[in-house]
Amino acid sequence: MVIIMAAQNLRDIRRKINATKKTLDITYAMHMVSASKLKRAEHRIRGYQDFLNTVKNTIMRVLQSNPNLTHTMLTTRPIKKTAYVLVTSDRGLNGAYNHNLYRQFEMDIAKKHETGAEYVIGVLGQKGFYDLQRKGFSLLHDRPFYVRDDIQFIDFIELIEPLILMYIKGEIDELVIYYNKFINTIRQDVTAERILPIVDIIPGKEYPSIEYLFEPSPQAVLDALLPQYIQNQIYGIILNAKVSEHAARMVAMQNASDNAEELIETLTLHYNRARQASITQEITEVVSGASA
């Protein structure tokens, strides 16, 4: 009876070791995939930043051409209603990437707002859409907006364009984006960035003098460029968040792989001890039988 129980215990440990090795293979493969995606995402955002700076500089030239030019997006006003957009992920297995964002957002709205009528919420990412619904938040949209690895404007424009129009009409007074800002592979900081009104482009400020001819007029060009600038700025934020997501998933899978290797070592030690105890028990029983 003792030998049968020892053999069964050995089989259980062996089964756990094999299952853990399979898990290790999966986590290691996911770590390598995330590391590859991280490099591509970093390269992509570096190239996109140059384009965003070009759009910003063009707006500055337009404002320089006529210091009296103005626009609703450039004008601050008393904050009566705020629109929030949270950039989350479509998938999990990325550590506390989404959890830290939710926690910071909930803390901020609890401090800033007394009632739900003072703000509206939009979410990018499937995980954030369903998680915030479960938390009881009322969202502007009834379907998730996916944040795939090769995200394009068409994936989120249906959410951003209505928010821009709401600001122009005066239905909201500011637009704030919450996302995980990429610092390095280990560190991603939850950041709340105010997108509207635009405060990094100042009307009337002196910029380097270069003459441009704007058609049909500087005001028409400004009216067309500012919404595009906001859309591109949000797109840049999404690309930055995607880099953070890949980094968070890479680190999470590395930690999971390290834990699996440690567990395999521990189980192997228990297996060897149990096997040695079983062999000793068998020898003892043989010797006892011979002596009898």
C-alpha positions, 0 to 999 in steps of 0.5 A: 500500500505504501509503495502504491501511494509513493508511486502515485505521488511520483506521477502527480509530481511528474505531471506537474513538472510537465505541465509547468514546462509547457507553460514555460514554453508558452510564456517564453514564446510570448516574451519573444513576440512582445520584444519583437513588437516592442522594437517595431512600435518604438521605430514607428512612434519615432517616425510619427513624431516628426510628422506631428511636429511638422503639422504643429509648425504649420499651425504656428506659421498660420498664427504668425501670419495674422496675430489676430487669428483665433479659434475655439480650440485655442481658447480656454474657458471655465470647466463645466464638463470634461470628456475623458478618453482612456487608452487601454489594451485589447488583450490581457497578460500585461501585468498591471498595465490596465489596472494602474490606469483604472485606479488613477482615473477613479482617484482623479474623478473622485477628487475632481467631480461631485456627480457623473453629470460633470464628465463623459467617458470614452474608451479605446481598447476592448479590455477597458470597454468591458472592465469599465462597464462592469465597474458601472461607468456610463460610456459614450459608445455601446461597442468597443474600439479595438487598439490593434498593433497596426492601429489606423485612424479609422479604428478610433476616428468615430470616437474622437471626431464627435468629441471634437465637435462637442468641444467646438459646440461648447458641450464639453470644456476640456478633453483629457486622455489617460494612457500609460506613457512609455519611459523605458522597458521597465517603467510606464507612467500613467499620464493624464494629458489635456488635449483640448483646449490646445495650450502648446500653440500660443496665438500671437507668439513670435516664431521664426519669420518665414513667409507663406501664402495661405489659400483660401485664407489663413483662417480657413487653413487654421480651421482645417488644421486644428482638428487634424492636429488633435486627431494626430496628437491622439494617434501619437498618444495611442502609439506611445501607449502601444509601446508601453503595452508591449513592454508591460507584456514582455516584462510580465511574460519574463516574470512568468517564465522566471517563476515557472523555471523556479517552480520546475526546480522545486518540483524536480527536487521534490520528485527526486526526494520522493523517488529516493524515499520510494527506492529506500522503502523498497530496499528496506522491505526486501531486506526485512523479507529476507531477514524474516 
